[in-house]
Amino acid sequence: MKIEIWSDVMCPFCYIGKNNFEQALNKLPFKDEVEIEWKSFQLDPSLDPKETQDTIQYFREKKGFPEAQATQMLGQVTEMGKGAGIDFNFEKTLITNTFSAHKLLHLAKKHNKSNEMEEALFIAHFIDGKNVGDNEVLIALAESLGIDKEEARLAVTTDQLDDEVNQDIQEARNNGISGVPFFVLNGKYAVSGAQPAEVFENALQQTYKETVSPFKDLSSENGASCDADGCSI
């Protein structure tokens, strides 16, 4: 069973959704049969990768939110985060362009470490207050996961992975995905937003059931039939 997840590094609900999804998945007996693919999405591609803003400044200047409203909203997100086991540190969070971070995710995917990299980027951005648009920060994150330093440098400083990032973004547009997180289960079902773990658990169980048995039984009751052991009425 395959799960595709569109996400952006600077989206707090993507981090909450990731934790809730993983909490649900870890409860299920078929968790080792699930393949997860992280997909790139940029909430604000207009941001300058050479500049950073603090979160309140960003909401005030870019989104036009009064400071009091932005502060209240971040407080609500912080409480949601605690419910998912995350201690957001919005006082330190630096808002910047995330395209290079997505390139690093695609490099990690080639090393079968995309889930670990997604987590490392969320921690760097939301907990440690690091600039995830800075190449040296990204290279250090790659090294921490055992990815070669020079390979990481090439990934984030050249255009060799640009097409892969852009392909994910275009795929989201083609599928009408306008917000993240967005989970696609086996190319058939979708779960949008940072849903509670129970929602993910139910969706995963339903999808897996149909994966194992692709036919939906519309019978109102058991009918007469035969199998390898004989026939019954």
N, C-alpha and C positions, 0 to 999 in steps of 0.2 A: 504494500500500500504506500502510495506516495503523497506527501504533503508539501505543497509549495506555499511559501510565506513571503509576501511582499512587505517590506519594512524599510524604515529610514532610521539611521543611527540617532538622530536628534528628536525622535518621537518617543515621549515617555510612555504612551499607551502601547507602543510596540514592545517595550521592555516588560511592561505589566502583562501584556498578552502572551509573550514568550514564557514567562514564569508560570502563568495559569495553564497554558497549553502543556508545558512539561510536567506540571503537577498532575494533570489529568492523564497524560500518556503513561507516566510511571506507575499508575495504578492498574494498567491494563496488561493482561497476560501476553498480548501479541505485540508489545512495545518494540521488541527486537526485529519485528517484521516491517517496521515503518521507516521509510526513507524520507528524510527532510531536506528540502532544497530552499535555501534562502534566496530571495529575489530582490533586486535593487529598486528603490523608489526614492525620488527626491521631493521633499515637501516644499523646498524653496531653492530651486536651481539658480535663482538670480543672485544669491549671496556671493560675495567676493571671497574666494578661498584664502586670500592674503589678510583678511580682516576678521575680527571676532567682536561679538557683542555679548553683554550679559543678558540673561533671560528677560528681566524686567524691561531693560532698554529695548530689546528686540520687539516685545509685545507693544510697547508704547509707540515706538517709531515706525515699525513695519506694519503692525496690525491695527494701530490706532486705539489700543486699549488704554483707558486711564490706569495709572499705577495701582490704585486701590483695587480695581477689578482684576488686574493681572496678578497681584499678590494673593487675592482671594482664590483665584483659579489654581494657582500653583499650590496653595495650601490644600485644596481639595485633591489635587493629583498626588500630593505627598501622602495624604491619608490612604488613597487608593493603593499607592505603592507599598505602604506598610502591610496592607492586607495580602499583597503578593510577595512579601518578604524582601522588599526593596526599600532602602533608606535613601531617597533622593536627596541630593545636595544642590538644590537649584541656586543657592548663593554663589556657588563656584562654577556652574555650568557655562560653557562658552559656546555661543551659537555661531556657526560658520558653514561654509559650503561643504557638503559631505561626499562629493563625487569621488575624491581620492580614497576615502574610506571604503566606498563601494568597490573600487578597484582592488583594494586589499582583500575584501571579502571574496571576490572572484579568484584571487590567487589562493586564498585559503581553501576554497572549494576544490582546487586541483590537488591539494594535499589532504583532502578529506577532513578538513578542520574548520569548515565554515561555521558550524554551530559554536565551537570554542571561540572563534574570532568574533562572531556576533556578540557573544557574552563579554568578551574582552573590550570591545568597542563601547558597549553600553556602560560598563564599569568605568572606563576611561572618561567617557563623556559626562555621565550623570553622577558618579560617585567621587571620582578623583579630580574632576574639573580640568581635565587635559584638553588641549586643542586637537580635535580629531581631524582637522584640516591641515595640520602640520606634518610634513613628510617624515621628519625625524621621530615624532611621536608614533606614527604609523609603523615605521620600520622597527622601532623598539618593540611594539606589540607583536609584530610578526616574529621577531627573534624570541620573544618570550614563549611562543608556541612551537619553537623548533624549526621555523622557516628561515632559510638562508637570508642573511642580511642583504646581500647584493641582489638576490632575486626579488626581494621585497622592494628594494630601491628602484629597480627597473619597473616594477609593477606600478608604483605610485608616481614616478617622475616621467614616464613615457606614456604614449597612447596605445600601448599594446593590448590593454584590456578595456579600452574605451568602448569598443563595439559591443562587448558582452554586457557592460553596464547599460548602455543605451538600448540594447535589445530587450532587456528586462523592463525598462521604463516604457518602451513602445508596446510591449506585450500587455502591460497594465492598461495602457490607453485603449488598445484593441479590445480588451475584455471589460471596458467600462469601469476599471478600478480607479477611483478618484481619491481614496483615503486609505490610510494604513493604521494598524496592521490588517492584512487581508489574507486569509487562509483558504487555499483551494485543496480539497480532499479528493484525490484520485481523479482530478479533472472533471468532477461531476458536481460536488457540493461546495458551498462556500460558507465561511464564517467570517464576519467582518467585525473589527473592533476588539478591544480588550475584554472579551467575554469572561464570565466566571468559569472556574475549572469545570464545574458541572456541565456547562454547555458544551465545552470541548469534549468532555468524556462521552456525552451522549452522541455527539456528531461522529466521533471516532468509532464508537461501537456500531453505529448504524452503517457507516461506510465500510467497516471491516466485514460486517455480516454480509453485505452485498458483494464484497470482493470474493469472499469464500463461496457464497451461493448467489450468483448473479441474477437469479430469477426471483421475482416477487410473487409469492404464492397468493392467488386471489380466491382460492377455494374457501367456501363458507364452512366446510367441515371435511373430515377425512373421507375420501371416496375409495371405492374398491380399486385395488391395484395389485400388481405383482412386482416382486423384486427378486434378487438372486436367491433368497431363501424360500421363495414360494409365493402364493397368492393369498390375499385376505379380502374379506368383504366388510 
